[in-house]
Amino acid sequence: MEINKILKKNNIKNNNIIENIKNNKNKNYKNNKCVKKNKIDTLNKIDTLNKIDENILYKDIFDENTYVLELKLHDFNYKNKILTITNNYFNENKGLIMFYAPWCKHCKELSNLYIDLALANINLFYFGSVNIENIEEGNDLLMNYANVSKYPTLKYINHDGTLSDYKFEYNKDNLIYYVATNI
């Protein structure tokens, strides 16, 4: 993974400080008084991420056997500040879309319930997911377009293809009730 992508993802704006620290590898980061604690934490994350295989961090949670369609940026249309889904799988069908990060513990926990719901409602109710961390496909842009501020985030699909917030607690009873009343 490129360091610049990590810096951008962590909203580090003062690259001069970062470059000075990277160039002075023999110095202890914590002894450099111009670096704030959150920047030190980010640098430690960068060191850790450089040692981890990218495919593990950004691997999609869902596969084709789960009946949850993994969506990409090209499956959506963003025009006049309105995000609509254009994938034919959801054409005039009701459904839910889960925006997630593959490293997120809560996303992984919800994914099991999400897969169970998808399997129980094949061709009745449709389920999609978006890996927000997949920057190669441009999915990171969907975070802003869909107003995703936390992981996981569920959005339901309206009849016109626009997305709206699922405003209930993400638990088994609420999701089963929502799906059953919207089939």
Steps between C-alpha positions, in 0.01 A plus 500: 500500500629842417569726796331792323169311487520431873583862575205613288263252668606623845458866399859592570544843349847602611714270286817698583490373858445146377784525246739636763419210728534242224838647399625490860427133565768480768316748718224389731164631371385586849803721563410725208300776671345635181302181449168473676387179665243417230769532234720260698212253519449532125869442435485187714200385294698565182787288629256221586313522170823484303561157655151361423392364166261741327272219385419409859402856592282572200349161422125510454297333775238365260545264206271371226374210715343731759230654275628841604614692194832681548447842341758739358497870411389424142177346637385845615419834343570822686328797341374825654616376843269198476640147507301237312576137438523398135582130536232287328493258794309764695286617206163591655569265792513587865823437679762594754857607444765464767797736489788338685872480559648148490711561813202620706397259777138622503475461122619139521248426774213656302609322181400160641145619565494679164601180317235299687232753400615491138487122488153492661358757257646401163311679218264662752721771645840606372823559689808688392820612662770758436856459624581866568869416537530383139669810361609323181132483393428854624272380779654749741311772308171330585563576866447870429228454239291280733579703816656202674659614825539169685546132433281310442229715344181359351300682232178381343415538135192701409281419197679768295845354579601768749644402836361591842634439849391189686427668833443204728740305718701239311376188674341175385141581599496845339658381176268200468198722566620761250557244226170318571297824483669618180482189283 
